[in-house]
């Protein structure tokens, strides 16, 4: 911006109302956060990073303009390849990282995240692009750090009805019933609700439930990991890595947790039906994890039952939203430090 235009902009601030100044402050803060993201891209392959050419590993390079979002591009003097801070990351194919950052912020900080159609409308992209970006984000969300939960740790299970959304199994079966096996159940719309008196899926409703192990402590750390069955082996694999060795475990008294506590010799308090025994201190309860599961049900309801193959990702998404020490810009920076997978979504 020219100096004269900038001076006129500064002088016009005096005419703004307090409400307009508050809106301007919010807009400036958002712009600063976006600038921080661009600076993170530049720092990944800037002068101090001493990063060579991604094609030939040559250290001879020169500046080669900027991307449309203002990030620095580089060009190799030997092979002529060009790259930026997004090159070699899981989001390397995204041409509008500024819009991608806006979607990350909405997913992490909004009270009610956008649906794919709403995100497409707000960001000016296709709803299919919004879906690919969302799945790229939640599949790369890191799990809770090892041993981070200490003190009083609460654990319980959250159940989600099995869903084969976007599955083509019935289409393939109807097209070639001789070579394609019949799916194990009819589509959910053919069954009545749980409150009905007739027609449940084969094996009953509980046979088709998917489980998430929810774990939390009093320090604000949250974790939700999907398990196939509530067995000692699967639950311990989701629970124990996040717990500190000297943590105290509070559960609803399920036999699986009793077996885990006996095997690992951790202190365990069982609150059967939410009721504590005489030896259970008043500070020991499972209200925190029950509240986390309740918020998860409110969070997942607008998505109308995500596919079970994505349940692990949605659980980590909810846990990341609940963790107070996670920031959307920090999550974006983790994408820059993650190697690009072979089959990327972007």
Steps between C-alpha positions, in 0.01 A plus 500: 500500500624848412600729787227752415230233492624357827492846664140547381412159644648593838316834509170331414526281813397798713155501340426138587249410768601274792317207338682557171833520683428165665422346161816652356706357786361153430581534130855616576551208737383256233736657246790471743427132555495444125831683466643271767399201288674646195809566710489136614506394135796728428689383809476138384720565195642846566859615516556364850342162422774420246268267313623358171311434180228235557583344162881493480599610855714781361571791732517753216173687488350843449177678580228445239207728580216434739187290514159664486490499883837677529721201585853501353578268209848366418666370184790256468790632290599148389178320401257792480248354749292746703354452846351678799438425866211267412712274281542153648219542756161319509335822377743564216229493231291774658511822301324710761666432837338816636155345453632173641611685815153654530348150489747376765404792723127433459545129574701567815342811648142539374225395738325323212740414215384558144351219299671431168232695312525792740879501478477498120265798513714697747837429336390502137614145425332178394331291769712206382813708561368592845451129575852409386649782705304399808609137475861606440486710817338251736704204376822689575395616845756363748395270780546607860862491613633197685465518878348848494199417720587508868329527834141376490422348159144413400407252226175381346364380166296695247294295258423592142270307269683324217478685169605407150430841354630535142548124479422340163450150638129473418549656155773246420291213636193593297713543187668157535330285770676182385854623561450765771397378850180636650566774760443389861205734559246712318544879481408671828192663352335157475512456878280673750640712780627358827170589668301287256388153596579319178780439254850548635810427292647147520667449836310790659585868524803456727670271247536795261629758746844651459689609810720794591710498817481847654777596742547827688678643801443809713771695315297544181651219294258296289531189284246294306617189319284257301512131591338206323390328821514587868763240586797523733751503217330769290399726789844483660656592165288818491514582872841416643728694257338830601522440878789584726630203702386648832152610382181392678231350277127557556248303291143373511614160623500314169675163526745603229639785710515273805712254302727775367554643848578156639745420220685834507464555878370852469275658764142457387173631644178353360183708527222258417203691368675824592489410870818495706576254774600591855869488414466723192601865569253770401748642250485177298219494245437452127294814441772658286520215250121467494475868412759447225291216353185711523668781306622245247142391432397862441808550280442191284122536458506756211718262294218241493717201581848517343631187333647256752830498312534869593388461862857504635568827319180663627583392857843662478340810347266538797783438747715763326215753525464426872870532585569847629870500407447440128484788257388489138820670384710246693302220334565656159873508576492128581389439142816671379713264711319185382639317193265480207332155476509298181126535437413853606148636506600834356 
